[in-house]
């Protein structure tokens, strides 16, 4: 009787353990596969940060999460990225908010001429701004990172040393950068960055206004032999995830991604600033590019032409019920 009871108990326990193992097996064995879309070419900084994020997530989840990356607009293009992620065409996407200035009013305020010195400070200011105000534009997605590029400069085929030199010059720009060029008297031409390569070769544009990593990343130094150091305007970026996909993730995976948010944002800002240094050195050494520094008096003239842009943004933001002056003060404080 005792032996039969022991056998019965052992069989019962074995059955319970087996059931538990079978119940948990699919979860333990299953891989979470995510698609991550990006619009610029693979060598550029938004895609480099994408690959770094992929590696970190896969490592920190011990391979439970596998991420397929799609650079160069192979899954979603720049302007369709936000809606594509919301619709589930990609689980994750990288957006440039400057491409839709009317949609991302709060976060695009970081692209105003506010004197942000570098990408690290810009990235931290952008992330803090988002976290404080939680803009409605992001209500249908989950934000995984926020970062900016470095301040913009004029890259051109002809030297630009004064405001008179830039007047009427056809220069590629988008978002807030186009408004700045117009204020300086240039003729802003809107087009995606990859299309600018051919436009420069054909002479459709005489240069562009952007951060200087593109001199090397897109080989613009081969056509633009002059850079005027204006050091103004940033482009804000965000990494976003489809909300339903996020909700389906295990809590421990969600934690890994949230723990990475600020780290990834700052890593990207630091990476961007280092790439600027390398791009400047490469442009000088390999392509003999001249970097033009404006005199203090001349720079003051350029800056004075831009005061109305921030004033206009404040007026428009107020009309939409936003605390405009507070947002501007916060950006400046966050970027210190």
C-alpha positions, -999 to 999 in steps of 0.1 A, spaced: 0 0 0 28 24 9 47 16 -23 15 21 -43 9 55 -26 44 66 -32 41 55 -69 8 74 -72 22 106 -57 53 103 -79 32 98 -110 10 127 -100 40 150 -95 55 139 -128 23 146 -146 21 181 -131 57 189 -139 53 176 -175 22 197 -180 39 228 -167 69 223 -190 46 217 -219 26 248 -210 57 270 -208 76 255 -237 62 277 -265 70 309 -246 105 298 -238 112 285 -272 94 313 -292 114 341 -308 100 376 -310 107 389 -345 104 427 -352 108 447 -383 125 481 -381 121 505 -410 144 534 -418 146 558 -447 182 570 -453 210 549 -467 227 523 -444 259 543 -438 242 574 -424 238 581 -387 201 573 -383 208 538 -397 240 533 -377 220 540 -345 194 516 -357 219 488 -360 234 496 -326 199 495 -310 192 462 -327 224 447 -313 218 460 -278 182 447 -277 191 413 -290 220 410 -265 200 423 -235 171 399 -242 195 370 -247 184 365 -282 147 363 -274 141 393 -296 153 393 -332 151 425 -352 152 427 -390 163 462 -402 153 479 -435 174 509 -443 172 531 -474 133 532 -476 131 495 -485 101 490 -462 88 525 -456 97 559 -469 105 591 -449 71 608 -452 51 576 -448 70 563 -418 48 575 -390 15 564 -405 31 531 -418 42 522 -382 7 531 -369 -9 509 -395 15 480 -387 34 480 -420 65 480 -398 68 472 -361 93 500 -356 103 530 -376 126 560 -375 110 594 -384 124 628 -391 99 652 -377 111 681 -398 94 664 -428 60 671 -412 63 704 -394 26 709 -389 22 674 -373 50 676 -347 46 711 -335 61 707 -300 91 685 -308 98 705 -340 104 735 -318 139 721 -313 146 730 -349 141 767 -342 172 789 -342 178 786 -304 215 782 -303 218 745 -295 255 737 -299 257 700 -308 238 668 -313 243 655 -278 227 686 -262 200 686 -289 192 650 -284 188 653 -246 167 685 -250 144 668 -274 139 637 -253 133 658 -221 108 680 -241 89 649 -253 88 634 -218 76 666 -202 48 675 -227 39 641 -241 27 656 -274 -6 642 -289 12 636 -322 27 604 -305 -4 591 -289 -7 562 -313 29 549 -310 54 542 -283 86 563 -284 118 542 -280 144 570 -286 147 607 -296 177 624 -310 188 652 -333 215 658 -359 241 685 -354 236 721 -362 232 730 -399 257 747 -422 257 758 -458 275 735 -482 278 749 -516 296 749 -550 303 786 -547 317 805 -517 292 821 -494 309 847 -472 281 873 -468 244 876 -470 248 890 -504 265 858 -516 236 836 -505 209 857 -521 190 837 -547 212 806 -543 193 773 -549 200 752 -518 184 719 -507 166 721 -473 135 708 -455 113 717 -426 125 746 -405 158 748 -424 139 759 -456 124 788 -436 158 798 -424 173 798 -459 144 819 -472 150 844 -444 186 847 -455 176 853 -491 184 819 -505 160 798 -526 152 767 -506 145 735 -527 127 707 -509 138 671 -517 149 640 -497 186 639 -489 194 609 -511 179 628 -541 203 657 -535 233 637 -548 220 637 -583 205 672 -580 240 685 -572 256 667 -601 230 680 -625 231 715 -611 195 715 -600 207 729 -567 240 747 -559 243 732 -524 224 723 -493 218 733 -457 223 705 -432 246 690 -406 281 682 -419 282 645 -416 265 644 -450 297 658 -465 312 624 -460 282 601 -458 268 613 -491 301 623 -506 288 659 -510 324 671 -505 331 660 -540 307 687 -554 305 712 -525 339 728 -521 328 754 -497 311 752 -462 299 783 -445 297 777 -407 263 790 -397 258 765 -370 220 768 -367 189 746 -370 186 709 -359 165 681 -374 146 661 -347 143 624 -351 123 597 -332 123 559 -331 87 548 -327 69 514 -323 34 502 -332 13 504 -301 -4 470 -305 30 453 -311 44 470 -280 14 457 -259 21 422 -272 57 422 -258 66 405 -225 71 430 -197 108 421 -194 113 429 -231 95 462 -227 118 471 -198 149 464 -218 137 488 -245 126 515 -220 159 512 -201 176 519 -235 156 550 -244 178 577 -228 210 557 -233 203 553 -270 193 589 -275 226 602 -259 247 575 -277 233 588 -310 240 624 -302 276 615 -292 280 594 -323 267 623 -345 291 648 -330 321 625 -336 310 619 -372 309 657 -377 346 659 -366 356 631 -389 336 645 -418 352 679 -415 387 664 -414 379 641 -444 365 670 -464 396 691 -458 422 664 -464 406 644 -492 386 671 -511 403 703 -501 370 719 -489 372 754 -476 354 761 -443 343 797 -440 339 813 -406 317 843 -405 330 874 -387 312 884 -355 295 913 -373 284 892 -402 271 864 -380 250 889 -360 234 900 -393 225 864 -402 211 857 -367 190 889 -368 172 877 -399 159 847 -379 143 863 -349 109 864 -365 109 826 -370 107 818 -332 82 847 -328 60 832 -355 62 797 -340 52 811 -306 22 829 -320 11 797 -339 16 774 -309 -4 798 -287 -33 796 -312 -33 759 -307 -34 762 -269 2 753 -263 24 770 -236 47 783 -263 70 805 -242 75 778 -216 83 753 -244 110 776 -257 125 783 -223 125 745 -216 144 737 -248 171 763 -240 174 750 -204 174 713 -214 202 720 -239 226 735 -214 
